[in-house]
């Protein structure tokens, strides 16, 4: 089923057709993959432009590292980083997502021109739902809890149902939720692989078809599974992205947009002429 959202600035995002590639722009000095390379506003904006030229459908801007053991930063510090680049990025032709778990940061980012909230804390703060509703913005809700059940897939399904219920109770349009199973967050390496193998089981919740995003780019579990070093993991990221597409995932969040876009084009062609 195809869903098309018209965002506040007139940009559109469509689910159910071609796979969407979300390009990562880390405006941080301590990201696990490219820490510091794009910390300056000039480098961040130039990198964002390159990702769009490479075929990114969405840009995801992160001003606070979410890697394990990262040092949290204040609302003011996170906003100061975003304020230097969002005014320029809002003029790009693609939707802009902001990777934050702070409602205050999300609200200001949306005022500055962002279109989508990417909440790695899975909307656990109900104020984030209020922000999304106020700005009529799609929101990514990521599962980041340690597994409480024997089966990690059942645990994530409970999170999906709970999030849908919370959003419905707050009168937020649940079709605007994009779910991320949170590969690498609060999970063992075996649980990461189990989730990836069984992604198709997350596509529906109580007969509602869900929009799914997966973020596996260059993550440590790839190294655990294959022995590949960080700078060798893009091809493996592509393989996982292709697998995810066949399991119903709509968006792949990646660093190497140029490579993954080409792989998505081919697999999309096999699935149907998008």
N, C-alpha and C positions, 0 to 999 in steps of 0.2 A: 504494500500500500504506500503510495507516494504522499508525502507531507511537504508543503512549501510554506515557510514562514517568511513574511515580509517584516524586516526589522525596522526600527524607528527611523533610521536615516534613508530608508528605501532599499537597502541591500536585501538580498534574499538568501535563504539557506534551504536546500531541498534534500529530503531524505527519501529513500526508496528507489533512487535512480543510480547514477554513478557513485562509486565510493569517493568520499571526501577525504582529502589529505590536509591535516592540520599541521602547519609548520611551527616549530618551537623557537621562540626568541627569549633567551634567558638574560634578563637585565640584572644580573647578580655577579658578585665576585667569587662565588663558591659553588656553582652548579657542578654536579658530578661529571658531566660530559664536556662542557665548554666553559667552565668557570672563568669569568673575567674577560673572555674574548669580545663580548658584546656589551660590556658594562657601561661604556661611554655612550651617551645618546647618539652620537654620530655613527658609531659602529653598529648600534642596535637598529637604527633606522635603515642603514645601508644593508644590513643582513636581512631585515624584513623585506626590503624591496627585492633582494635576490631570491628569497623564498617564493615570493609571488611570481617573479619571472620564471622560476623553476616549476611552477604549477600548483602552488599551495591554494587551496580553496578557503582556508581559514588561517589566521595567525593567532597563536596563543602566547600571550606575553606574561612572563613570570618575573616579578620583582623581589621575590623571596624564595630561596632555595627550599625545596621539600625533600631533599636527600636525607637519608638517615643521619642523625646526630648533627644536622644543620642548626646553627644558632638562630633562634627567632629574632625578628626585627620588629620595631614599633610600627604602628599605623602611620605615623608621620614620615618615617624613613621609607616605608614601602610606597607611600603616595609621592614622595619627592622624586623617586626613581620613575614612577609612571608619568608624572606630570611633564617630564622632559621629553617624552616620546609620543604619548597618545595623541596630542593635537596634530602631529604630523601623520600618524598612522591612520587616523580616522578618514583621511582623504584617499586612502587606498581603495581599490575596487572590491576587496574581499572583507568579510566580517572579521571583527577583532574580538578575540576572547581574552579575558584577564584571569589568570590563575591566582586566586586568592581565597582564603577561608574567612577573611574578616569582612563583615557586613559594611563597616564604615568605608573600607577601601573599595569594595565592589560598587557602592553607591556613587562615590566620587569618580571612579573609573568610568562608569556609565555616563555620568555627566560630561566627562572629558571626551567621549566619543566611542568608548567600547560598546560592543553589541551583545556579548555573551559572558556569563559568569561561569568560571570553571572552579568548583569548590571541592578541594581534595578532602575536606572533612564531611562531605556527603550531606550537607544541609542539616547538620546536627544542631546548629544555631538557628532557631526558627526565624530570627531577624533576617537571615539571608533569603528566606522565602518571601518575606515582606518586601525586600529590596527588588527581587526579581519581578514580583507582582506590580510594584509601583512603576517600574520602567518597562514592563511587558517584555522582559528579556528571557530568552532561553537560558537554561542553567544546566551545567554538567554536575551530577551528583556522583561522587566516587566512594566506593566501599573501601574503608581504611581500617576496619576493626579486626582484631584477632579472632580467628574462628572459634565459635562456641559450640559447634556441632561436630559430629564425626565427619560429616560431608561438607566441604567448603562450598560446593555449589548450592546446597540447601541453605547454608548460612547467608550467602549473597542473595538468594531468592527472598529470604526473610527481610533483608535490608531493602530490596526493591519494593516489596509490598508495604513495608512500614513507611518508606519515603513517599510512595504514591498516596497512601492514606493521609499522611501529615499535610501534604500539599493540597489534597482535595479538601481537607478540613479547614485549610486557610484560604480556600477559594482561588487557588492558583491552578491554571490550566495544566493538567498533568501531561498533555501531549508535548509541552515545551520542556520536559525533563529529558536529558540525555544521560544515560547511565554508563558509568565506567566501573568495571569490576575491580579496579585497583591492583593491577599486577605489580607485585613488589612492595606492597604496603600492608604490613601486619600479617604476612603470609609466609609459610615455609616455601622452599623452592619446589617441593613436590606439589603443594597446593597451587602454586602459580601454574605449573604445567597442567594440573587437573582442570583448572578453570579455562585455560586456553583450549584444551581438548574438547570441553563441553560448553563452549560459548553459546551454541545454538539453544541450550536449555534456558538461557536467560532472555531470549528474544520476546517471550510472551509472559505476561503476568495477569492471571484472571481474565484471559482472552484479550487484554489490551496489548497491541503490538508496541514494543518499546524501541526507542532509538538508542543504539549502543556505540560507545567510543572505546577504543583500546589504546593504551599507552605502554608499549613494550620497548621503545627505541633504546638500544644500547644498554639495556639494564643488566644488572649483575647476574640475574638468573640465566641469561644467555651465556655468560662466561662459565657459570656453574655447569650448565648442560653441555657445552661444547668445548670449553677450554680456550675460547677466543678472548683476546685482550680487548679493552675498550674501543680502541681505534680500528678493530677488525670486525665489528659487530653489525655493520649496516646491511650486509647481504642476509645475515640471519634475521635481522629485523624485517627485511623484505619478505622472507619466507614466512615468518609469523604473520605478517600483514595479509599475505595472500590466503593463508589458512583462515584467518579471522573473517575475511570477506566471504568465504564459502560458508561460514557459520552464522552469517547475518549481521556482522558488524558494519556500521555505516560510516564511521570516521576512524582514521588511523592518525595518531598523534606522533610525529616523527621529527628527527633532526635532518636527515638527508632526504629532502623533498624530491629532488630531481630523480633519484633512483627509485624511490617508492612510487612516485607518480607513474613512471613507465611500467612498473609491475602491475599497478592497479588498472592501467589502461587495458592491458592484455587480459587480465582476469575478468574485468567488466565486459570485455568483448565476448568472452566465452559464456558469460552468464546471460547476456542479452545486449542488444545494440543501444547502449546509453550514449 
